[in-house]
Amino acid sequence: MATSNSDNHLLFSPVEMMAEAEKFALSKAKKTSGMTMSLAIMAGAFIGLAFLFYITVTTGSADAGWGMSRFAGGLAFSMGLILIVICGGELFTSSVLSSISWANKQITFGKMLSVWGKVYVGNFIGAMFLLLIVSAAGLYQMDNGQWGLNALNIAQHKLHHSWVQAFALGVLCNLLVCLAIWLTFSSANAMTKAAMTILPVAMFVSSGFEHCVANMFMVPLGIVIQNFAPAEFWASVGVSASAYADLTPFHFVANNLVPVTLGNIVGGAVLVGLANWSIYRRPQLKAANVTAITQTTTLMSVKESTMNNTIVVKEIMTHQPVTLSAETLTAVALDTLLDHNLTSAPVVDVEGRLVGFFSVHDVMVDLWCENYNPKTGQKVVDLMNRDVVAIHCNEKLVDVAEFLCIDKEQLFPVTSMGIATNYTTLSLEERAKSMKVNKPHVLPVLDDGRLVGVLSRGDVMKAIRPVYGERLNVVERSLETA
């Protein structure tokens, strides 16, 4: 439970930090592409600015000692992550924590990769934009060129790692970066969040760990200096440009950016995101008192149909439906439904098996019963319907259509012995049109006991629509007024 000395200094427990991390991870997928790219460009520039600070602090600091010089540079570099945390930038190395949302089955694997890709590209654009400004400003000439020489040495050093070294240094780097982000989940106070990031970042920088976004700025900066610095610069630093001939775009991408990026993904997405999810969330999901629904309702038409009866459910269903977890907070589940313009969604366990169905109808009934004061900490498992009608993916369209609109017990009112319980002179069609039918609007679809999709009435109607013939292009004409 959160404790506080005042409303502005909340301290969250590790379990509550996990809940904050889940919100953080899901927020990555909720942003529009434009917003994601804009925030990513901003973050790429922030990290570049932090590296400028690092170069300035470490230039000419040999007398301070190797360790203290790098520690001071690490403290300076932490400015980048502080700017991102407080200003809300999208950094690739922290965006990999969206693996939590994937583990919770709140987003698909493809969606997760899409978010990563947008942020990665945006970070690169931001780094290049800052590089253009820095190059035009000629910052490399500061301190009689020693600033630029320091930048060249840093950039060149990054290209001298083996693939295994670069990958391992990437893992260690993002382990610390994501731990820094994780620490910010412990408080709602901006100053506390900023302070939490300093030491983990200072450690990764001073220890020489590799950060792909920082390298997007740092190594290209060295490449620009090596290729475009005037002869006066090389004369002032007493070094030949040929000494840095290995600073090339190909060498950078092949020997640094690729292995470091992969290492950053492992360090953040796996060692921080999925590791904490396994510790704090997965046991709760497994412990939820829910039983998988693996049985499907067998459908069979009561009358012959002239409609195409070869169409089956798996051809028309939604293959990647929005799903919920039993342990998701009711408020979060509602936000998920509303964000996708849905009124219901299947609830699945960590194995992807159907365990229930959650709908806004159940929520509204519960709110009415509670006088519109929802219970604190209420979860999907508390409200979801476990009496779920599921169908098999190979059921025929005509059978599903009949199931949704016809109640056989009302159509043929008989006992189990076949004795009629209600006599009427109405025809079969008249009885069908007069009956009141209460069937689900969305049906979960199973295959081998696992949820593979959902089928809505709209999906069924789209498939049946061709019986009316080709679509007519109706032109609306407005009446002319005198």
C-alpha positions as CSV (number, residue, x, y, z in Angstrom):
1,M,0.0,0.0,0.0
2,A,1.3,3.5,-0.8
3,T,2.6,5.5,2.1
4,S,3.1,9.2,2.3
5,N,4.0,12.1,4.5
6,S,2.2,14.5,2.3
7,D,0.1,14.3,-0.9
8,N,3.2,15.3,-2.9
9,H,5.6,12.6,-1.6
10,L,4.0,9.2,-2.3
11,L,6.2,6.2,-1.9
12,F,4.9,3.0,-3.6
13,S,5.6,-0.6,-2.6
14,P,7.3,-3.0,-5.1
15,V,3.9,-4.5,-6.0
16,E,2.5,-1.0,-6.6
17,M,5.5,-0.1,-8.7
18,M,4.7,-3.1,-10.9
19,A,1.2,-1.7,-11.4
20,E,2.8,1.7,-12.3
21,A,5.1,-0.1,-14.7
22,E,2.1,-1.8,-16.4
23,K,0.5,1.6,-16.9
24,F,3.8,3.0,-18.3
25,A,4.2,0.1,-20.7
26,L,0.6,0.2,-22.0
27,S,0.9,4.0,-22.5
28,K,3.5,3.4,-25.1
29,A,1.0,1.5,-27.3
30,K,-1.8,4.0,-26.8
31,K,0.0,7.0,-28.3
32,T,-0.7,7.9,-31.9
33,S,2.2,7.4,-34.4
34,G,2.6,11.1,-34.7
35,M,2.9,11.7,-31.0
36,T,5.3,8.7,-30.6
37,M,7.6,9.9,-33.4
38,S,7.6,13.5,-32.0
39,L,8.4,12.4,-28.5
40,A,11.1,10.0,-29.8
41,I,12.7,12.8,-31.8
42,M,12.8,14.9,-28.7
43,A,14.3,12.1,-26.6
44,G,17.0,11.5,-29.2
45,A,18.0,15.1,-29.0
46,F,18.0,15.0,-25.2
47,I,20.4,12.1,-25.1
48,G,22.6,13.9,-27.6
49,L,22.6,16.9,-25.4
50,A,23.6,14.7,-22.4
51,F,26.6,13.4,-24.4
52,L,27.7,16.9,-25.2
53,F,27.7,17.6,-21.5
54,Y,29.7,14.4,-20.9
55,I,32.3,15.3,-23.5
56,T,32.7,18.8,-22.0
57,V,33.0,17.5,-18.4
58,T,35.6,14.8,-19.3
59,T,37.7,17.0,-21.7
60,G,41.0,17.9,-20.0
61,S,40.2,16.1,-16.8
62,A,43.1,13.7,-16.8
63,D,44.5,15.2,-13.6
64,A,41.3,14.3,-11.7
65,G,42.0,10.6,-12.2
66,W,40.4,8.1,-14.6
67,G,37.6,7.0,-12.3
68,M,36.6,10.4,-10.9
69,S,36.6,11.9,-14.4
70,R,34.3,9.3,-15.8
71,F,32.0,9.5,-12.7
72,A,31.7,13.2,-13.2
73,G,30.9,12.6,-16.8
74,G,28.3,10.0,-15.8
75,L,26.6,12.5,-13.5
76,A,26.5,15.0,-16.3
77,F,25.0,12.4,-18.7
78,S,22.2,11.7,-16.3
79,M,20.7,15.0,-17.4
80,G,19.5,13.2,-20.6
81,L,17.3,10.7,-18.8
82,I,16.1,13.3,-16.3
83,L,14.8,15.4,-19.3
84,I,13.1,12.4,-20.8
85,V,11.4,11.3,-17.5
86,I,10.2,14.8,-16.7
87,C,9.4,16.0,-20.2
88,G,7.8,12.7,-21.3
89,G,10.1,11.8,-24.2
90,E,10.0,8.4,-25.8
91,L,13.4,6.6,-25.6
92,F,13.9,3.3,-27.3
93,T,15.8,1.7,-24.4
94,S,12.9,2.4,-22.0
95,S,10.2,1.7,-24.6
96,V,11.3,-2.0,-24.6
97,L,9.5,-2.2,-21.2
98,S,6.3,-2.5,-23.3
99,S,7.2,-6.2,-23.2
100,I,5.2,-6.1,-20.0
101,S,2.0,-5.3,-22.0
102,W,2.8,-8.1,-24.4
103,A,3.2,-10.5,-21.5
104,N,-0.1,-9.3,-20.1
105,K,-1.6,-10.0,-23.6
106,Q,-2.8,-6.3,-23.7
107,I,-0.9,-5.8,-27.1
108,T,0.2,-8.2,-29.8
109,F,3.8,-9.0,-30.5
110,G,3.5,-7.1,-33.8
111,K,2.2,-4.0,-32.0
112,M,5.1,-4.1,-29.6
113,L,7.6,-4.3,-32.4
114,S,5.8,-1.5,-34.2
115,V,6.2,0.8,-31.1
116,W,9.9,-0.1,-30.8
117,G,10.5,0.6,-34.5
118,K,8.8,4.0,-34.4
119,V,10.7,5.1,-31.3
120,Y,14.0,3.8,-32.7
121,V,13.6,5.8,-35.9
122,G,12.5,8.9,-34.0
123,N,15.5,8.7,-31.7
124,F,17.8,8.5,-34.7
125,I,16.1,11.5,-36.3
126,G,16.5,13.5,-33.1
127,A,20.1,12.6,-32.8
128,M,20.9,13.6,-36.4
129,F,19.0,16.9,-36.0
130,L,21.2,17.8,-33.0
131,L,24.3,16.6,-34.8
132,L,23.6,19.0,-37.6
133,I,23.3,21.9,-35.2
134,V,26.4,20.9,-33.2
135,S,28.5,20.5,-36.4
136,A,27.4,23.9,-37.7
137,A,28.3,25.4,-34.3
138,G,31.8,23.9,-34.6
139,L,31.8,22.8,-31.0
140,Y,34.6,20.3,-31.7
141,Q,37.1,23.3,-31.8
142,M,36.6,24.1,-28.1
143,D,39.6,24.0,-25.9
144,N,42.0,24.3,-28.9
145,G,40.4,21.2,-30.4
146,Q,40.7,19.0,-27.3
147,W,36.9,18.8,-27.1
148,G,36.8,17.3,-30.6
149,L,39.7,15.0,-30.0
150,N,38.0,13.7,-26.9
151,A,34.8,13.1,-29.0
152,L,36.9,11.3,-31.6
153,N,38.6,9.0,-29.1
154,I,35.2,8.1,-27.5
155,A,33.6,7.3,-30.8
156,Q,36.6,5.2,-32.0
157,H,36.7,3.3,-28.8
158,K,33.1,2.2,-29.3
159,L,34.0,0.6,-32.6
160,H,36.8,-1.5,-31.2
161,H,34.6,-4.0,-29.3
162,S,34.0,-7.5,-30.6
163,W,30.3,-8.4,-31.3
164,V,30.1,-10.3,-28.0
165,Q,31.5,-7.5,-26.0
166,A,29.2,-4.9,-27.7
167,F,26.2,-7.1,-27.0
168,A,27.1,-7.7,-23.4
169,L,27.9,-4.1,-22.8
170,G,24.4,-3.3,-24.3
171,V,22.8,-5.7,-21.9
172,L,24.5,-4.2,-18.9
173,C,23.7,-0.7,-20.1
174,N,19.9,-1.1,-20.5
175,L,19.7,-3.2,-17.3
176,L,20.7,0.0,-15.5
177,V,18.7,2.4,-17.7
178,C,15.5,0.4,-17.2
179,L,16.2,0.0,-13.5
180,A,16.5,3.8,-13.3
181,I,13.1,4.0,-15.0
182,W,11.8,1.4,-12.7
183,L,12.9,3.4,-9.7
184,T,10.8,6.3,-10.9
185,F,7.7,4.2,-10.4
186,S,8.3,4.4,-6.7
187,S,7.2,8.0,-6.4
188,A,4.7,10.5,-7.8
189,N,7.0,13.4,-7.0
190,A,9.0,14.9,-10.0
191,M,12.1,15.7,-7.9
192,T,12.2,12.2,-6.5
193,K,11.9,10.7,-10.0
194,A,14.7,12.9,-11.3
195,A,17.0,11.9,-8.4
196,M,16.3,8.2,-8.8
197,T,17.8,8.2,-12.3
198,I,21.1,9.7,-11.5
199,L,23.2,6.9,-9.9
200,P,22.2,4.1,-12.3
201,V,22.9,6.3,-15.3
202,A,26.2,7.5,-13.8
203,M,27.2,3.9,-13.3
204,F,26.5,2.7,-16.9
205,V,28.2,5.8,-18.4
206,S,31.3,5.7,-16.2
207,S,31.7,1.9,-16.7
208,G,31.7,2.2,-20.4
209,F,28.4,0.3,-21.1
210,E,26.9,0.8,-24.5
211,H,23.6,2.7,-25.2
212,C,22.3,2.5,-28.8
213,V,20.6,5.9,-28.8
214,A,23.6,7.6,-27.2
215,N,25.8,6.0,-29.9
216,M,23.4,7.2,-32.6
217,F,24.8,10.7,-31.7
218,M,28.2,10.0,-30.4
219,V,29.7,7.9,-33.2
220,P,28.2,10.0,-36.1
221,L,29.7,13.0,-34.3
222,G,33.1,11.4,-34.6
223,I,32.5,10.5,-38.2
224,V,31.6,14.1,-39.0
225,I,34.7,15.5,-37.3
226,Q,36.9,12.9,-39.0
227,N,35.5,13.8,-42.5
228,F,34.8,17.5,-42.3
229,A,37.2,19.1,-39.7
230,P,39.6,21.6,-41.3
231,A,43.3,21.1,-41.4
232,E,43.7,23.8,-38.7
233,F,41.9,21.4,-36.3
234,W,44.2,18.5,-36.9
235,A,47.2,20.8,-36.6
236,S,46.0,22.1,-33.2
237,V,45.5,18.6,-31.8
238,G,48.7,17.2,-33.3
239,V,46.9,14.1,-34.8
240,S,46.3,13.0,-38.4
241,A,42.7,12.4,-39.7
242,S,43.9,9.0,-41.0
243,A,44.3,7.8,-37.4
244,Y,40.5,7.7,-37.3
245,A,39.9,6.2,-40.7
246,D,37.9,3.4,-39.1
247,L,35.1,5.8,-38.2
248,T,32.8,4.9,-41.0
249,P,29.0,4.5,-41.2
250,F,29.2,0.8,-42.2
251,H,31.7,0.0,-39.4
252,F,29.4,1.8,-36.9
253,V,26.2,0.0,-37.9
254,A,27.8,-3.5,-38.3
255,N,30.1,-3.6,-35.3
256,N,28.3,-1.4,-32.8
257,L,24.8,-0.3,-33.4
258,V,23.4,-3.8,-34.3
259,P,24.9,-5.8,-31.4
260,V,24.3,-2.9,-28.9
261,T,20.7,-2.6,-29.9
262,L,20.1,-6.3,-29.4
263,G,21.9,-6.2,-26.1
264,N,19.7,-3.2,-25.0
265,I,16.6,-5.2,-25.8
266,V,17.7,-8.1,-23.7
267,G,18.8,-6.0,-20.8
268,G,15.6,-3.9,-20.7
269,A,12.7,-6.0,-22.1
270,V,13.9,-9.3,-20.6
271,L,16.1,-8.7,-17.5
272,V,13.9,-5.9,-16.2
273,G,10.5,-5.9,-17.8
274,L,9.7,-9.6,-18.1
275,A,11.8,-10.5,-15.0
276,N,9.7,-8.2,-12.8
277,W,6.5,-9.4,-14.5
278,S,7.4,-13.0,-13.7
279,I,8.0,-12.1,-10.1
280,Y,5.1,-9.8,-9.3
281,R,2.4,-10.4,-11.9
282,R,2.6,-13.9,-13.4
283,P,2.0,-15.6,-10.0
284,Q,-1.1,-13.5,-9.5
285,L,-2.5,-14.4,-12.9
286,K,-1.9,-18.1,-12.2
287,A,-3.4,-17.8,-8.7
288,A,-6.6,-16.2,-10.0
289,N,-9.5,-18.5,-9.1
290,V,-10.5,-19.1,-12.7
291,T,-10.9,-22.3,-14.7
292,A,-10.2,-22.4,-18.5
293,I,-13.3,-22.7,-20.7
294,T,-12.4,-25.3,-23.3
295,Q,-15.8,-26.6,-24.3
296,T,-17.7,-25.2,-27.3
297,T,-21.4,-25.2,-28.1
298,T,-22.4,-27.5,-30.9
299,L,-24.6,-25.7,-33.5
300,M,-27.0,-27.3,-35.8
301,S,-29.6,-25.7,-38.1
302,V,-33.3,-26.8,-37.7
303,K,-34.1,-26.0,-41.3
304,E,-32.4,-26.4,-44.7
305,S,-30.9,-23.2,-46.2
306,T,-30.3,-22.1,-49.7
307,M,-27.4,-19.9,-48.6
308,N,-23.8,-20.9,-49.2
309,N,-23.1,-23.3,-46.3
310,T,-19.3,-23.7,-46.9
311,I,-18.3,-20.6,-45.1
312,V,-16.9,-21.3,-41.6
313,V,-16.3,-19.1,-38.6
314,K,-12.5,-19.0,-38.9
315,E,-12.8,-17.3,-42.3
316,I,-14.8,-14.4,-41.0
317,M,-13.9,-14.0,-37.3
318,T,-11.6,-11.3,-35.8
319,H,-8.3,-13.2,-35.5
320,Q,-6.5,-10.9,-33.0
321,P,-9.2,-9.7,-30.6
322,V,-8.6,-7.3,-27.7
323,T,-8.3,-9.5,-24.6
324,L,-8.2,-8.8,-20.9
325,S,-6.5,-10.4,-18.0
326,A,-8.4,-11.6,-14.9
327,E,-6.2,-9.6,-12.6
328,T,-6.5,-6.3,-14.6
329,L,-8.1,-3.5,-12.6
330,T,-11.7,-2.7,-13.6
331,A,-10.8,0.9,-14.5
332,V,-7.9,-0.2,-16.7
333,A,-10.1,-2.8,-18.4
334,L,-12.8,-0.2,-19.1
335,D,-10.2,2.1,-20.5
336,T,-9.0,-0.7,-22.8
337,L,-12.6,-1.3,-24.1
338,L,-13.4,2.4,-24.6
339,D,-10.1,3.0,-26.4
340,H,-11.0,0.3,-28.9
341,N,-14.7,1.3,-29.1
342,L,-15.8,-2.1,-27.6
343,T,-18.4,-3.0,-25.0
344,S,-17.0,-6.4,-24.2
345,A,-13.9,-8.6,-24.5
346,P,-12.9,-12.2,-23.7
347,V,-10.7,-12.7,-20.6
348,V,-7.8,-15.0,-20.9
349,D,-5.1,-16.6,-18.6
350,V,-1.4,-16.5,-19.1
351,E,-1.7,-19.5,-21.4
352,G,-4.1,-17.7,-23.7
353,R,-7.0,-19.9,-22.7
354,L,-10.5,-18.4,-22.3
355,V,-11.6,-18.0,-18.6
356,G,-14.5,-15.6,-18.9
357,F,-16.1,-12.6,-20.6
358,F,-16.1,-9.0,-19.4
359,S,-18.7,-6.5,-20.5
360,V,-19.7,-2.9,-19.7
361,H,-23.2,-4.3,-18.9
362,D,-21.8,-6.2,-16.0
363,V,-19.9,-3.1,-14.8
364,M,-23.0,-0.9,-15.1
365,V,-25.1,-3.4,-13.1
366,D,-22.4,-3.5,-10.4
367,L,-22.2,0.3,-10.3
368,W,-26.0,0.4,-9.8
369,C,-25.8,-2.1,-7.0
370,E,-23.0,-0.1,-5.3
371,N,-24.7,3.3,-5.7
372,Y,-22.1,4.3,-8.2
373,N,-19.3,4.0,-5.6
374,P,-17.0,1.2,-7.1
375,K,-15.1,-1.0,-4.8
376,T,-11.4,-0.2,-4.3
377,G,-9.1,-2.5,-6.1
378,Q,-11.8,-4.3,-8.0
379,K,-10.6,-6.4,-10.8
380,V,-11.9,-8.1,-14.0
381,V,-12.1,-11.4,-12.2
382,D,-14.7,-9.9,-9.8
383,L,-17.1,-9.0,-12.5
384,M,-16.5,-11.2,-15.5
385,N,-19.1,-13.7,-16.6
386,R,-17.9,-17.3,-16.4
387,D,-21.0,-18.8,-18.0
388,V,-19.6,-18.2,-21.5
389,V,-21.0,-19.5,-24.8
390,A,-18.0,-20.3,-27.0
391,I,-18.1,-21.8,-30.5
392,H,-15.5,-23.8,-32.6
393,C,-13.7,-22.1,-35.4
394,N,-15.0,-24.7,-37.9
395,E,-18.7,-24.1,-37.2
396,K,-20.6,-23.1,-40.4
397,L,-21.9,-19.5,-40.9
398,V,-25.5,-20.6,-41.5
399,D,-25.5,-22.5,-38.1
400,V,-24.0,-19.5,-36.3
401,A,-26.5,-17.1,-37.9
402,E,-29.4,-19.3,-36.8
403,F,-28.0,-19.7,-33.2
404,L,-27.9,-15.9,-32.8
405,C,-31.5,-15.2,-33.8
406,I,-33.4,-18.4,-33.0
407,D,-34.2,-19.9,-29.7
408,K,-35.1,-23.6,-30.4
409,E,-36.7,-24.1,-27.0
410,Q,-39.2,-21.3,-27.8
411,L,-39.6,-22.4,-31.4
412,F,-40.3,-26.0,-30.5
413,P,-41.7,-25.9,-26.9
414,V,-41.5,-29.6,-25.9
415,T,-40.4,-31.6,-22.9
416,S,-37.4,-33.9,-22.9
417,M,-39.8,-36.7,-23.8
418,G,-40.9,-34.8,-26.9
419,I,-44.3,-33.9,-25.6
420,A,-45.5,-30.4,-26.7
421,T,-45.9,-27.9,-23.8
422,N,-47.5,-25.2,-25.8
423,Y,-50.0,-25.5,-28.7
424,T,-50.3,-22.7,-31.3
425,T,-51.7,-22.1,-34.7
426,L,-48.9,-19.9,-35.7
427,S,-46.6,-21.0,-38.5
428,L,-42.9,-21.8,-37.9
429,E,-41.9,-18.4,-39.4
430,E,-44.5,-16.5,-37.4
431,R,-43.2,-18.1,-34.2
432,A,-39.6,-17.2,-35.1
433,K,-40.5,-13.5,-35.7
434,S,-42.5,-13.2,-32.5
435,M,-40.1,-14.8,-30.0
436,K,-37.8,-12.9,-27.7
437,V,-34.2,-14.1,-28.0
438,N,-31.4,-13.3,-25.7
439,K,-28.1,-14.3,-27.2
440,P,-24.5,-12.9,-26.9
441,H,-23.5,-10.1,-29.3
442,V,-19.9,-11.4,-29.4
443,L,-18.9,-15.1,-29.4
444,P,-15.4,-16.3,-28.4
445,V,-14.0,-18.7,-30.9
446,L,-11.9,-21.7,-29.8
447,D,-9.7,-24.2,-31.5
448,D,-8.2,-27.1,-29.5
449,G,-9.4,-25.4,-26.3
450,R,-7.6,-22.1,-27.0
451,L,-9.0,-18.7,-27.9
452,V,-8.2,-18.0,-31.5
453,G,-10.6,-15.1,-32.2
454,V,-14.1,-13.6,-31.6
455,L,-17.1,-13.4,-33.9
456,S,-19.6,-10.5,-33.6
457,R,-23.0,-10.1,-35.1
458,G,-21.5,-7.5,-37.4
459,D,-19.0,-10.1,-38.7
460,V,-21.9,-12.5,-39.3
461,M,-24.0,-9.9,-41.1
462,K,-21.0,-8.9,-43.3
463,A,-20.7,-12.5,-44.4
464,I,-24.5,-12.8,-45.1
465,R,-24.8,-9.5,-46.9
466,P,-24.1,-11.0,-50.4
467,V,-27.6,-12.7,-50.3
468,Y,-29.0,-9.3,-51.2
469,G,-26.9,-9.0,-54.3
470,E,-24.3,-6.5,-55.3
471,R,-23.9,-3.2,-53.4
472,L,-25.9,-0.4,-54.9
473,N,-24.4,3.1,-55.2
474,V,-27.3,5.3,-54.1
475,V,-26.9,9.0,-54.9
476,E,-28.7,11.2,-52.5
477,R,-30.4,14.2,-54.0
478,S,-31.4,17.2,-52.0
479,L,-34.7,18.9,-53.0
480,E,-34.3,22.3,-54.5
481,T,-36.1,25.0,-52.7
482,A,-37.9,27.7,-54.5
